[in-house]
Amino acid sequence: MVALRVVVLVEGHSDRVAVQTLARRLGRDLAAEGAEIVPMDGVTNIRAFAARYGPPGLDLPMRGLYDAPQEGYVRRGLAAAGLDVALEPDGLTALGFFGCSADLEDELMRALGTDAVEEVIEAAGEGRSRRLLAGMPAQRDWTREEVLRRFVGSQSGRKARYAELLVDALPVADVPLPLLSVLARV
């Protein structure tokens, strides 16, 4: 068994799947490298996870991936756990924590583009379900992007399923920077 040498804190299971899928595509075996991707079941739990894996002594380095609108939670949670979180904007990046503009799903969908995301959904056999959602009265005036975001988050397990499918569909050159950056620091 390989000793654990780094922990990557992520907000949820779908984020974990995305990181693991990209690592696999890049020919990396994170477990063999001593890296563990830990979903926190929401960013508000970061203090507890940072305290568990972080100070005192910070024997085990931590990295992280978070939704940029939740940066305040990340800063406060890491600081409360004893990490020195600088006030300058790149303070979290310097610690190995990277923010996704809205969230990771948004980053992946923007990187692929609406047409390609719809093709991934079709190939997964759920095109009809996506079209039914788009045709419902409450969603008829929504943009295609809004429908896709709702579709991906509308069923248990679907976010994780599409995290894998979308990362697999992306050319490596188009992988969102936060996802590439966190892996580069592992």
C-alpha positions as a Markdown table, in Angstrom:
| # | Residue | x | y | z |
|---|---|---|---|---|
| 1 | Met | 0.0 | 0.0 | 0.0 |
| 2 | Val | 1.3 | 3.4 | -1.0 |
| 3 | Ala | 1.6 | 6.0 | 1.8 |
| 4 | Leu | -0.8 | 9.0 | 1.5 |
| 5 | Arg | 1.3 | 12.0 | 0.6 |
| 6 | Val | -1.3 | 14.6 | -0.6 |
| 7 | Val | -5.0 | 15.2 | -0.2 |
| 8 | Val | -7.2 | 17.0 | -2.8 |
| 9 | Leu | -10.3 | 18.5 | -1.2 |
| 10 | Val | -13.2 | 18.9 | -3.6 |
| 11 | Glu | -16.8 | 20.0 | -3.0 |
| 12 | Gly | -18.6 | 16.9 | -4.1 |
| 13 | His | -18.5 | 13.5 | -5.7 |
| 14 | Ser | -18.8 | 14.8 | -9.3 |
| 15 | Asp | -15.7 | 16.9 | -8.8 |
| 16 | Arg | -13.9 | 13.8 | -7.5 |
| 17 | Val | -14.9 | 11.9 | -10.6 |
| 18 | Ala | -13.8 | 14.7 | -12.9 |
| 19 | Val | -10.3 | 14.9 | -11.3 |
| 20 | Gln | -9.9 | 11.1 | -11.4 |
| 21 | Thr | -11.1 | 10.9 | -15.0 |
| 22 | Leu | -8.6 | 13.6 | -16.1 |
| 23 | Ala | -5.8 | 11.9 | -14.2 |
| 24 | Arg | -6.6 | 8.6 | -15.9 |
| 25 | Arg | -6.7 | 10.3 | -19.3 |
| 26 | Leu | -3.2 | 11.8 | -18.6 |
| 27 | Gly | -1.9 | 8.3 | -17.7 |
| 28 | Arg | -1.7 | 9.0 | -14.0 |
| 29 | Asp | -2.7 | 6.6 | -11.2 |
| 30 | Leu | -3.4 | 9.0 | -8.3 |
| 31 | Ala | -3.8 | 6.2 | -5.7 |
| 32 | Ala | -0.4 | 4.8 | -6.7 |
| 33 | Glu | 1.1 | 8.3 | -6.4 |
| 34 | Gly | -0.2 | 8.6 | -2.8 |
| 35 | Ala | -2.9 | 11.1 | -3.7 |
| 36 | Glu | -6.5 | 10.9 | -2.4 |
| 37 | Ile | -9.3 | 13.0 | -3.8 |
| 38 | Val | -11.7 | 13.7 | -0.9 |
| 39 | Pro | -15.3 | 15.0 | -1.6 |
| 40 | Met | -16.4 | 17.2 | 1.3 |
| 41 | Asp | -20.2 | 17.1 | 0.6 |
| 42 | Gly | -20.2 | 20.8 | 0.2 |
| 43 | Val | -17.8 | 23.7 | 0.7 |
| 44 | Thr | -19.2 | 24.6 | 4.1 |
| 45 | Asn | -17.5 | 21.5 | 5.4 |
| 46 | Ile | -14.0 | 22.7 | 4.4 |
| 47 | Arg | -13.0 | 23.7 | 7.9 |
| 48 | Ala | -13.5 | 20.2 | 9.3 |
| 49 | Phe | -11.7 | 18.6 | 6.4 |
| 50 | Ala | -8.8 | 21.1 | 6.5 |
| 51 | Ala | -8.4 | 20.6 | 10.2 |
| 52 | Arg | -8.4 | 16.8 | 9.7 |
| 53 | Tyr | -5.8 | 16.7 | 7.0 |
| 54 | Gly | -4.0 | 20.0 | 7.6 |
| 55 | Pro | -2.3 | 21.7 | 10.6 |
| 56 | Pro | -0.7 | 21.3 | 13.1 |
| 57 | Gly | 2.6 | 20.7 | 11.4 |
| 58 | Leu | 0.9 | 20.2 | 8.0 |
| 59 | Asp | 2.6 | 16.9 | 7.5 |
| 60 | Leu | 0.2 | 16.1 | 4.7 |
| 61 | Pro | -0.1 | 18.7 | 1.9 |
| 62 | Met | -3.6 | 19.7 | 0.8 |
| 63 | Arg | -4.8 | 20.9 | -2.5 |
| 64 | Gly | -8.3 | 21.8 | -3.5 |
| 65 | Leu | -10.8 | 22.6 | -6.2 |
| 66 | Tyr | -13.8 | 24.9 | -5.4 |
| 67 | Asp | -16.5 | 27.0 | -6.9 |
| 68 | Ala | -15.2 | 30.6 | -7.1 |
| 69 | Pro | -18.4 | 32.1 | -5.7 |
| 70 | Gln | -17.7 | 30.1 | -2.5 |
| 71 | Glu | -14.2 | 31.5 | -2.1 |
| 72 | Gly | -15.1 | 33.2 | 1.2 |
| 73 | Tyr | -16.0 | 29.8 | 2.7 |
| 74 | Val | -12.7 | 28.3 | 1.5 |
| 75 | Arg | -10.6 | 31.2 | 2.9 |
| 76 | Arg | -12.4 | 31.2 | 6.3 |
| 77 | Gly | -12.3 | 27.4 | 6.6 |
| 78 | Leu | -8.6 | 27.1 | 5.8 |
| 79 | Ala | -7.7 | 30.0 | 8.1 |
| 80 | Ala | -9.8 | 28.5 | 10.9 |
| 81 | Ala | -8.0 | 25.2 | 10.4 |
| 82 | Gly | -4.7 | 27.0 | 10.9 |
| 83 | Leu | -3.5 | 27.5 | 7.4 |
| 84 | Asp | -2.0 | 30.9 | 6.5 |
| 85 | Val | -4.4 | 32.2 | 3.9 |
| 86 | Ala | -2.9 | 35.4 | 2.5 |
| 87 | Leu | -5.4 | 38.2 | 1.7 |
| 88 | Glu | -4.0 | 38.8 | -1.8 |
| 89 | Pro | -6.0 | 37.3 | -4.6 |
| 90 | Asp | -3.5 | 34.6 | -5.4 |
| 91 | Gly | -3.3 | 33.4 | -1.8 |
| 92 | Leu | -5.4 | 30.3 | -2.4 |
| 93 | Thr | -3.6 | 29.5 | -5.7 |
| 94 | Ala | -0.3 | 29.7 | -3.8 |
| 95 | Leu | -1.7 | 27.1 | -1.4 |
| 96 | Gly | -2.8 | 24.8 | -4.3 |
| 97 | Phe | -6.5 | 25.7 | -4.2 |
| 98 | Phe | -8.1 | 26.5 | -7.5 |
| 99 | Gly | -11.5 | 28.2 | -8.2 |
| 100 | Cys | -13.9 | 27.3 | -11.0 |
| 101 | Ser | -15.7 | 30.3 | -12.3 |
| 102 | Ala | -19.2 | 29.1 | -11.4 |
| 103 | Asp | -18.6 | 25.5 | -10.8 |
| 104 | Leu | -16.8 | 22.6 | -12.4 |
| 105 | Glu | -19.7 | 21.5 | -14.5 |
| 106 | Asp | -20.0 | 25.0 | -15.9 |
| 107 | Glu | -16.3 | 25.0 | -16.7 |
| 108 | Leu | -16.6 | 21.7 | -18.5 |
| 109 | Met | -19.7 | 22.7 | -20.5 |
| 110 | Arg | -18.2 | 26.0 | -21.6 |
| 111 | Ala | -15.0 | 24.2 | -22.6 |
| 112 | Leu | -16.9 | 21.7 | -24.7 |
| 113 | Gly | -19.5 | 24.0 | -26.1 |
| 114 | Thr | -23.3 | 23.5 | -26.1 |
| 115 | Asp | -23.5 | 21.4 | -29.3 |
| 116 | Ala | -20.8 | 19.0 | -28.0 |
| 117 | Val | -22.5 | 18.6 | -24.6 |
| 118 | Glu | -25.8 | 17.8 | -26.3 |
| 119 | Glu | -23.9 | 15.2 | -28.4 |
| 120 | Val | -22.5 | 13.6 | -25.2 |
| 121 | Ile | -26.0 | 13.4 | -23.8 |
| 122 | Glu | -27.3 | 11.9 | -27.0 |
| 123 | Ala | -24.5 | 9.3 | -27.0 |
| 124 | Ala | -25.3 | 8.5 | -23.3 |
| 125 | Gly | -28.9 | 7.6 | -24.4 |
| 126 | Glu | -30.5 | 10.6 | -22.6 |
| 127 | Gly | -31.2 | 12.9 | -25.5 |
| 128 | Arg | -35.0 | 12.3 | -25.2 |
| 129 | Ser | -35.0 | 13.2 | -21.5 |
| 130 | Arg | -33.0 | 16.4 | -22.2 |
| 131 | Arg | -35.5 | 17.4 | -25.0 |
| 132 | Leu | -38.5 | 16.7 | -22.7 |
| 133 | Leu | -37.0 | 18.9 | -20.1 |
| 134 | Ala | -36.3 | 21.7 | -22.6 |
| 135 | Gly | -40.0 | 21.5 | -23.8 |
| 136 | Met | -41.5 | 21.9 | -20.3 |
| 137 | Pro | -43.4 | 25.1 | -19.8 |
| 138 | Ala | -41.1 | 26.3 | -17.0 |
| 139 | Gln | -38.0 | 25.8 | -19.2 |
| 140 | Arg | -39.3 | 26.9 | -22.6 |
| 141 | Asp | -37.7 | 30.4 | -22.3 |
| 142 | Trp | -34.4 | 29.1 | -20.9 |
| 143 | Thr | -31.2 | 29.2 | -22.9 |
| 144 | Arg | -29.8 | 25.9 | -24.1 |
| 145 | Glu | -27.0 | 26.3 | -21.6 |
| 146 | Glu | -29.5 | 26.7 | -18.7 |
| 147 | Val | -31.3 | 23.6 | -19.8 |
| 148 | Leu | -28.1 | 21.6 | -19.9 |
| 149 | Arg | -27.1 | 22.7 | -16.4 |
| 150 | Arg | -30.5 | 21.8 | -15.1 |
| 151 | Phe | -30.5 | 18.5 | -16.9 |
| 152 | Val | -27.1 | 17.5 | -15.5 |
| 153 | Gly | -28.1 | 18.4 | -12.0 |
| 154 | Ser | -31.6 | 17.0 | -12.1 |
| 155 | Gln | -31.2 | 13.4 | -11.1 |
| 156 | Ser | -29.2 | 11.6 | -8.4 |
| 157 | Gly | -25.8 | 10.5 | -9.8 |
| 158 | Arg | -26.2 | 12.4 | -13.1 |
| 159 | Lys | -23.6 | 15.1 | -12.2 |
| 160 | Ala | -21.0 | 12.4 | -11.5 |
| 161 | Arg | -21.9 | 10.5 | -14.7 |
| 162 | Tyr | -21.6 | 13.6 | -16.8 |
| 163 | Ala | -18.4 | 14.8 | -15.1 |
| 164 | Glu | -16.7 | 11.6 | -16.4 |
| 165 | Leu | -18.4 | 11.8 | -19.8 |
| 166 | Leu | -17.6 | 15.5 | -20.4 |
| 167 | Val | -14.0 | 15.1 | -19.3 |
| 168 | Asp | -13.6 | 12.1 | -21.6 |
| 169 | Ala | -15.1 | 14.1 | -24.5 |
| 170 | Leu | -12.8 | 17.1 | -24.0 |
| 171 | Pro | -9.6 | 17.4 | -26.0 |
| 172 | Val | -6.8 | 17.7 | -23.3 |
| 173 | Ala | -5.8 | 21.1 | -24.7 |
| 174 | Asp | -9.3 | 22.4 | -23.8 |
| 175 | Val | -9.5 | 21.1 | -20.2 |
| 176 | Pro | -10.4 | 23.9 | -17.9 |
| 177 | Leu | -7.4 | 25.5 | -16.2 |
| 178 | Pro | -8.6 | 24.9 | -12.5 |
| 179 | Leu | -8.9 | 21.2 | -13.2 |
| 180 | Leu | -5.5 | 21.0 | -14.9 |
| 181 | Ser | -3.9 | 23.2 | -12.2 |
| 182 | Val | -5.0 | 21.1 | -9.3 |
| 183 | Leu | -3.6 | 18.0 | -11.0 |
| 184 | Ala | -0.4 | 19.7 | -11.7 |
| 185 | Arg | 0.1 | 20.4 | -8.0 |
| 186 | Val | -0.6 | 16.8 | -7.0 |
